Amino acid sequence: MSPCVPCMLSGHQATISNEQMANTDIENISRRPHIRQLFNIAIRYDTPLEKVERAVNIIKGILENHEGMDPEFTPRVYFNKFNRDSLNIIIVFWYHPPDYWAFMAESQRINKQIMREFEKEGIKFALPSTSVSLTRNDEQPYQ
């Protein structure tokens, strides 16, 4: 049983036995048709619904016809859940062709534009936080 010696993305070599190779799903990133970016943006819980809707529309606008967009893979942006510390917006977009460094440059441009537009609109990113409520024995909150 001779080992297969592939190079990792980090440039290091890895030794993997033929048995392990035969029983493993292998993803060949050099043959991928696109790069998918999936991430979440967390905004503060005190954001009014109108601003949440505006945040989603800002991101949709930024991603509309972005560099590397294929019309068959349109971006997806949704206010999708209530996190413990924030309201969550999920973002998915695809970059064609799969040129990693061009994709990274476009991702940076998108992120900076989201930050600029959110700042203009007064939409604040959420940070992990904890709220503490103190009450007296008669259940009245402290003032």
Backbone as CSV, one residue per row, in Angstrom:
resi,resn,N_x,N_y,N_z,CA_x,CA_y,CA_z,C_x,C_y,C_z
1,MET,0.856,-1.174,0.000,0.000,0.000,0.000,0.900,1.234,0.000
2,SER,1.018,1.898,-1.162,1.867,3.079,-1.227,1.038,4.321,-0.931
3,PRO,1.604,5.245,-0.160,0.844,6.446,0.198,0.788,7.437,-0.959
4,CYS,-0.297,8.160,-1.041,-0.452,9.257,-1.985,0.046,10.506,-1.264
5,VAL,0.834,11.350,-1.926,1.414,12.513,-1.251,0.929,13.802,-1.918
6,PRO,-0.271,14.274,-1.548,-0.761,15.538,-2.107,-0.204,16.729,-1.332
7,CYS,-0.270,17.898,-1.945,0.095,19.129,-1.255,-1.177,19.788,-0.737
8,MET,-1.102,20.312,0.453,-2.222,21.025,1.049,-2.244,22.441,0.474
9,LEU,-3.343,23.164,0.656,-3.407,24.548,0.198,-2.360,25.414,0.887
10,SER,-1.943,25.012,2.085,-0.911,25.757,2.810,0.471,25.526,2.220
11,GLY,0.598,24.555,1.304,1.891,24.241,0.709,2.572,23.052,1.350
12,HIS,2.059,22.591,2.468,2.637,21.443,3.156,2.192,20.151,2.490
13,GLN,3.026,19.128,2.594,2.651,17.822,2.067,1.911,17.028,3.130
14,ALA,0.969,16.222,2.669,0.238,15.342,3.571,0.338,13.928,3.023
15,THR,0.525,12.985,3.909,0.588,11.586,3.505,-0.744,10.938,3.860
16,ILE,-1.379,10.388,2.836,-2.683,9.756,3.022,-2.616,8.384,2.372
17,SER,-3.036,7.382,3.117,-2.979,6.019,2.576,-4.011,5.832,1.468
18,ASN,-3.770,4.875,0.579,-4.716,4.572,-0.502,-6.080,4.197,0.059
19,GLU,-6.079,3.465,1.170,-7.341,3.065,1.792,-8.146,4.301,2.212
20,GLN,-7.470,5.271,2.834,-8.157,6.494,3.238,-8.652,7.268,2.012
21,MET,-7.848,7.335,0.972,-8.240,8.053,-0.249,-9.463,7.405,-0.885
22,ALA,-9.514,6.100,-0.888,-10.629,5.381,-1.505,-11.925,5.590,-0.740
23,ASN,-11.842,5.881,0.545,-13.027,6.019,1.386,-13.349,7.474,1.727
24,THR,-12.778,8.417,0.987,-12.955,9.833,1.294,-13.499,10.584,0.083
25,ASP,-14.443,11.469,0.340,-14.899,12.379,-0.711,-13.830,13.443,-0.883
26,ILE,-13.429,13.689,-2.106,-12.374,14.652,-2.376,-12.963,15.794,-3.191
27,GLU,-12.731,17.004,-2.734,-13.213,18.184,-3.427,-12.036,18.812,-4.171
28,ASN,-12.117,18.843,-5.483,-11.054,19.400,-6.309,-11.395,20.854,-6.600
29,ILE,-10.819,21.779,-5.827,-11.186,23.180,-5.989,-10.679,23.778,-7.296
30,SER,-9.718,23.134,-7.928,-9.232,23.665,-9.203,-10.233,23.436,-10.328
31,ARG,-11.247,22.615,-10.102,-12.258,22.347,-11.135,-13.630,22.917,-10.776
32,ARG,-13.697,23.731,-9.768,-14.999,24.286,-9.386,-15.438,25.340,-10.403
33,PRO,-16.750,25.433,-10.650,-17.243,26.393,-11.642,-17.368,27.814,-11.093
34,HIS,-17.376,27.953,-9.771,-17.554,29.257,-9.137,-17.078,29.166,-7.682
35,ILE,-17.018,30.312,-7.031,-16.734,30.366,-5.598,-18.000,30.883,-4.924
36,ARG,-18.454,30.181,-3.919,-19.645,30.618,-3.179,-19.208,31.327,-1.904
37,GLN,-19.806,32.472,-1.654,-19.576,33.210,-0.412,-20.875,33.186,0.374
38,LEU,-20.826,32.703,1.603,-21.987,32.670,2.487,-21.547,33.272,3.799
39,PHE,-22.223,34.335,4.237,-21.883,34.927,5.522,-23.104,35.590,6.133
40,ASN,-22.971,35.975,7.372,-24.051,36.601,8.113,-23.615,37.975,8.578
41,ILE,-24.564,38.892,8.594,-24.335,40.207,9.185,-25.317,40.334,10.334
42,ALA,-24.789,40.704,11.489,-25.611,40.858,12.687,-25.829,42.345,12.945
43,ILE,-27.112,42.725,13.063,-27.423,44.108,13.401,-28.133,44.138,14.750
44,ARG,-28.133,45.310,15.364,-28.624,45.442,16.741,-30.126,45.166,16.858
45,TYR,-30.517,44.644,18.026,-31.924,44.340,18.282,-32.799,45.585,18.312
46,ASP,-32.231,46.733,18.627,-33.050,47.946,18.679,-33.231,48.592,17.304
47,THR,-32.858,47.889,16.245,-33.044,48.388,14.888,-34.519,48.279,14.510
48,PRO,-35.150,49.405,14.129,-36.564,49.337,13.716,-36.730,48.484,12.456
49,LEU,-37.894,47.894,12.309,-38.174,47.023,11.167,-37.878,47.715,9.838
50,GLU,-38.211,48.987,9.728,-37.955,49.715,8.474,-36.454,49.726,8.147
51,LYS,-35.610,49.855,9.169,-34.153,49.854,8.957,-33.651,48.444,8.641
52,VAL,-34.289,47.424,9.218,-33.919,46.040,8.890,-34.208,45.809,7.404
53,GLU,-35.392,46.222,6.972,-35.745,46.086,5.559,-34.789,46.888,4.680
54,ARG,-34.409,48.073,5.130,-33.458,48.910,4.380,-32.101,48.219,4.292
55,ALA,-31.652,47.601,5.392,-30.365,46.891,5.394,-30.369,45.778,4.354
56,VAL,-31.437,44.999,4.306,-31.547,43.915,3.319,-31.497,44.497,1.908
57,ASN,-32.225,45.580,1.670,-32.256,46.186,0.339,-30.920,46.811,-0.056
58,ILE,-30.207,47.382,0.909,-28.868,47.924,0.638,-27.966,46.813,0.128
59,ILE,-27.956,45.699,0.837,-27.078,44.584,0.461,-27.478,44.019,-0.894
60,LYS,-28.792,43.863,-1.117,-29.253,43.386,-2.426,-28.773,44.317,-3.535
61,GLY,-28.862,45.614,-3.305,-28.431,46.587,-4.300,-26.945,46.511,-4.588
62,ILE,-26.150,46.317,-3.550,-24.701,46.213,-3.720,-24.343,44.963,-4.510
63,LEU,-25.056,43.880,-4.265,-24.754,42.612,-4.932,-25.366,42.489,-6.327
64,GLU,-26.304,43.359,-6.644,-26.956,43.302,-7.955,-25.917,43.554,-9.045
65,ASN,-25.772,42.609,-9.934,-24.803,42.699,-11.028,-23.370,42.922,-10.550
66,HIS,-22.998,42.318,-9.424,-21.623,42.440,-8.930,-20.650,41.796,-9.909
67,GLU,-19.391,42.195,-9.813,-18.361,41.583,-10.659,-18.374,40.083,-10.414
68,GLY,-18.307,39.307,-11.466,-18.271,37.853,-11.324,-19.634,37.208,-11.178
69,MET,-20.712,37.983,-11.392,-22.047,37.405,-11.231,-22.492,36.688,-12.503
70,ASP,-23.081,35.530,-12.314,-23.699,34.767,-13.394,-25.209,34.891,-13.176
71,PRO,-25.970,35.294,-14.193,-27.418,35.468,-14.018,-28.148,34.221,-13.513
72,GLU,-27.552,33.053,-13.697,-28.181,31.834,-13.190,-27.937,31.636,-11.700
73,PHE,-27.032,32.404,-11.122,-26.705,32.313,-9.694,-26.870,33.690,-9.069
74,THR,-28.106,34.129,-8.947,-28.344,35.461,-8.395,-28.107,35.466,-6.885
75,PRO,-27.614,36.579,-6.355,-27.359,36.668,-4.912,-28.647,36.495,-4.104
76,ARG,-28.490,36.026,-2.889,-29.614,35.833,-1.967,-29.318,36.613,-0.686
77,VAL,-30.287,37.397,-0.232,-30.142,38.188,0.989,-31.468,38.127,1.738
78,TYR,-31.422,37.686,3.003,-32.644,37.560,3.797,-32.392,37.923,5.256
79,PHE,-33.386,38.568,5.877,-33.424,38.694,7.341,-33.964,37.347,7.787
80,ASN,-33.085,36.482,8.288,-33.494,35.091,8.471,-33.646,34.609,9.901
81,LYS,-33.136,35.355,10.898,-33.371,34.848,12.247,-33.039,35.862,13.327
82,PHE,-33.527,35.526,14.503,-33.249,36.288,15.709,-32.155,35.546,16.462
83,ASN,-30.959,36.079,16.441,-29.865,35.487,17.218,-30.008,35.884,18.683
84,ARG,-29.194,35.308,19.523,-29.223,35.647,20.948,-28.934,37.120,21.168
85,ASP,-27.961,37.669,20.424,-27.515,39.042,20.637,-27.839,39.986,19.485
86,SER,-28.502,39.493,18.440,-28.652,40.330,17.255,-29.749,39.821,16.321
87,LEU,-30.071,40.671,15.357,-30.915,40.294,14.233,-29.970,39.865,13.125
88,ASN,-30.275,38.788,12.450,-29.341,38.213,11.480,-29.803,38.408,10.047
89,ILE,-28.862,38.811,9.209,-29.096,38.876,7.771,-28.113,37.906,7.134
90,ILE,-28.643,36.952,6.377,-27.782,35.976,5.701,-27.579,36.422,4.252
91,ILE,-26.351,36.282,3.783,-25.979,36.703,2.439,-25.288,35.541,1.747
92,VAL,-25.714,35.254,0.511,-25.066,34.227,-0.310,-24.879,34.812,-1.698
93,PHE,-23.647,34.727,-2.213,-23.428,35.083,-3.605,-22.347,34.196,-4.190
94,TRP,-22.333,34.128,-5.521,-21.392,33.279,-6.242,-20.526,34.151,-7.128
95,TYR,-19.269,33.751,-7.273,-18.310,34.498,-8.092,-17.814,33.608,-9.223
96,HIS,-17.931,34.114,-10.456,-17.514,33.383,-11.656,-16.490,34.226,-12.416
97,PRO,-15.490,33.686,-13.003,-14.956,32.338,-12.825,-14.279,32.240,-11.466
98,PRO,-13.891,31.066,-11.053,-13.354,30.880,-9.705,-11.910,31.369,-9.533
99,ASP,-11.675,32.642,-9.788,-10.364,33.258,-9.579,-10.334,33.765,-8.138
100,TYR,-9.596,33.073,-7.289,-9.636,33.347,-5.848,-9.259,34.787,-5.508
101,TRP,-8.197,35.315,-6.090,-7.743,36.653,-5.706,-8.680,37.727,-6.235
102,ALA,-9.260,37.532,-7.397,-10.267,38.471,-7.894,-11.506,38.410,-7.003
103,PHE,-11.871,37.203,-6.578,-12.989,37.016,-5.651,-12.726,37.746,-4.331
104,MET,-11.501,37.636,-3.815,-11.164,38.316,-2.551,-11.265,39.833,-2.703
105,ALA,-10.788,40.365,-3.824,-10.870,41.809,-4.060,-12.329,42.256,-4.139
106,GLU,-13.159,41.485,-4.821,-14.579,41.821,-4.937,-15.278,41.702,-3.583
107,SER,-14.927,40.704,-2.793,-15.503,40.561,-1.447,-15.161,41.773,-0.588
108,GLN,-13.930,42.226,-0.680,-13.521,43.413,0.089,-14.316,44.641,-0.358
109,ARG,-14.466,44.818,-1.666,-15.233,45.952,-2.177,-16.676,45.907,-1.655
110,ILE,-17.283,44.726,-1.691,-18.658,44.553,-1.204,-18.745,44.873,0.283
111,ASN,-17.833,44.339,1.080,-17.859,44.568,2.525,-17.707,46.044,2.874
112,LYS,-16.777,46.721,2.203,-16.574,48.147,2.465,-17.802,48.959,2.073
113,GLN,-18.433,48.584,0.963,-19.630,49.298,0.535,-20.786,49.080,1.515
114,ILE,-20.926,47.868,2.031,-21.956,47.607,3.050,-21.698,48.496,4.264
115,MET,-20.459,48.564,4.700,-20.130,49.403,5.858,-20.464,50.871,5.591
116,ARG,-20.098,51.379,4.412,-20.383,52.784,4.067,-21.891,53.064,4.078
117,GLU,-22.639,52.190,3.416,-24.089,52.401,3.300,-24.792,52.275,4.652
118,PHE,-24.376,51.307,5.464,-24.970,51.161,6.788,-24.681,52.398,7.635
119,GLU,-23.467,52.922,7.554,-23.111,54.123,8.319,-23.989,55.299,7.892
120,LYS,-24.189,55.488,6.571,-25.048,56.566,6.068,-26.469,56.442,6.598
121,GLU,-26.965,55.208,6.700,-28.353,54.962,7.116,-28.517,54.848,8.631
122,GLY,-27.402,54.865,9.371,-27.487,54.722,10.825,-27.819,53.314,11.272
123,ILE,-27.468,52.329,10.465,-27.699,50.924,10.817,-26.445,50.430,11.524
124,LYS,-26.612,49.961,12.748,-25.467,49.576,13.579,-25.276,48.068,13.598
125,PHE,-24.022,47.652,13.477,-23.678,46.243,13.613,-23.791,45.861,15.085
126,ALA,-24.174,44.622,15.336,-24.341,44.147,16.708,-23.039,43.557,17.236
127,LEU,-22.849,43.738,18.506,-21.748,43.102,19.228,-22.368,42.180,20.258
128,PRO,-21.686,41.092,20.612,-22.239,40.237,21.675,-22.482,41.070,22.928
129,SER,-23.655,40.901,23.514,-23.997,41.699,24.688,-24.922,40.917,25.608
130,THR,-25.059,41.437,26.806,-25.961,40.861,27.791,-26.740,41.992,28.434
131,SER,-28.037,41.825,28.570,-28.874,42.804,29.260,-29.197,42.254,30.636
132,VAL,-29.111,43.121,31.626,-29.419,42.732,32.998,-30.562,43.598,33.483
133,SER,-31.585,42.959,34.039,-32.726,43.682,34.580,-32.779,43.441,36.083
134,LEU,-32.754,44.516,36.849,-32.823,44.410,38.299,-34.222,44.783,38.764
135,THR,-34.761,44.018,39.720,-36.065,44.346,40.282,-35.973,44.290,41.797
136,ARG,-36.872,45.044,42.428,-36.972,44.988,43.887,-37.905,43.847,44.251
137,ASN,-38.041,43.570,45.521,-38.926,42.492,45.970,-40.376,42.700,45.531
138,ASP,-40.808,43.930,45.371,-42.198,44.177,44.966,-42.359,44.144,43.442
139,GLU,-41.353,43.559,42.721,-41.394,43.383,41.274,-41.335,44.693,40.482
140,GLN,-41.056,45.799,41.130,-40.919,47.060,40.435,-39.477,47.234,39.980
141,PRO,-39.278,47.637,38.717,-37.896,47.827,38.279,-37.255,49.024,38.963
142,TYR,-35.953,48.931,39.128,-35.201,50.053,39.687,-35.187,51.182,38.657
143,GLN,-35.292,52.390,39.090,-35.279,53.555,38.181,-33.914,54.186,38.192
